[in-house]
Amino acid sequence: MKKSPKILVESKTKNELYELMEELYPICRSITGNGVRKTLNILKKKIPLKITEVTTGTKVFDWKIPLEWNIKDAYVKNLQGKRIIDFKKSNIHLLNYSVPINKKITQKELKLHLHTLPDKPNSIPYVTSYYKKNWGFSVAHNQLESFNDDYYDVKIDSSLKPGSLTYGEFLKKGKISDEILISTYVCHPSLCNDNLSGVVVSTMLANILSKIDTYFSYRFIFVPETIGTITWLSKNQKNLSKIEGGLVITCVGDNGNFTYKKTKYGNSTIDKIVNDIFKQSKRKTKTKDFFPYGSDERQFCSPGINLDVGVFMRTPYYEFKEYHTADDNLKFVSKTALKDSLSMLLKIISAIEITKDIKQHSKIKKINRKKSDIYLNLKPKCEPQLGKRNLYRNISKSRLVGKGNSQDLIEISILWILNYSDGNYSLNDISKISGLPIKLLKHSSQLLLKKSLLKKLN
């Protein structure tokens, strides 16, 4: 490298990262629509993003691009005509992807469409219904008692019609064509740590790398989570062999310790590099083994894709109390944390540049195998769309992983089975790795067999 990344990041101010977040914060984003386009066009002022549109109905592995959703306004008015739920005050109030509605309804009917978090009674939850038509609002649980009028006026001025899914991409060419992938997601509305922090830090990282010579090429993608990553992978299958490793950047704006979630097998070169940098930093850091839920690492590490992509974050998703609530706002993130996250990433990039040869891909961990109950995932390229097969919830909201109800555990066990059913792991192996009971895994495997998503090998 011609210049020290450390010097370059110090020339950027804390305010620059935070100001970009402030500009992006009011935008209501989703997996499709003008919110994503507006966000990417703002980022385009910082880096030369290539913006791609993929039309509704396009098949991407087991999925199809959904109808495009856009929103102008939404509210609930009481009998006095006062907005008691107002999308314009917080876009988290609206069930993301709500269909249009404009009518007077009873208190009873309204409450059927209100989402709360009883365990966080003062917080407004972020809730979505992408693949099943629905409408609704989110409120603090403590607010429910105030809904005592007989009737309410409800309006959601939205549209759901053929359009496209939008994602952004920037390739910083290096001395060689082998690539390091940096991925972050742009689908969440006004949530700062998850994941405007990943968006702004990735943008500034790309901006810095664009100005210096590098050995590797660096590909940055800004995608809607899950469906956007699946779409990008589907459209770029021929070039995936160029990717030598990568990182998903998420939740990097809070003051928690740096955390790294390893690639699937935990012994790739990118894992070793991040671990070494963490040790050299002399800071409190955490490293987590791979698990097949969370963010887009589960698509990159699916058995039919199998890229060495880990996750760089501070306090992990699910683990901070503000997660997927309106409390994840501008006050929750820290200017210093954003800048420190950028600095740490540049140290990792510098180590990658010095290493140069990172083609030693991760290998399957050796464990004591039983040669029974071995299955093959019949849809190995990313997750299959489980919702359309009634194997996954249609309304998604925050949950405590491992502490949920039986349906939560069934969904999690399904993800473990699909990710590890590549012909090498038995259900007993998966039980040892995941910590899930074998009885649960056997039950979930039968559900997947009935849906023709698995094939039993022995």
Secondary structure, DSSP 8 states (H G I E B T S, - for coil): --S-HHHHHHHS-HHHHHHHHHHHTT----SSSHHHHHHHHHHTTTS--EEEEEETT-EETTEE---EEEEEEEEEE-TTS-EEEETTT-GGGB-BT---EEEEEEHHHHHHTEE--TTSTT--B--B-SSS----EE--GGGGGG---SEEEEEEEEEEES-EEEEEEEEE--SSS-EEEEEEE---SS-IIIIIHHHHHHHHHHHHHTTS--SSEEEEEEE-TTHHHHHHHHHTGGGGGGEEEEEEE-S-SSSS-EEEE--TTS-SHHHHHHHHHHHHHTS-EEEE---S-SSTHHHHTSTTT---EEEEESS-TTSSTTTTBTTSSTTTS-HHHHHHHHHHHHHHHHHHHHH---------------SSSEEEESS-SS----GGGTSS-SSB----TTSS-HHHHHHHHHHHHHHHTEEEEEHHHHHHHH---HHHHHHHHHHHHHTT-EEE--
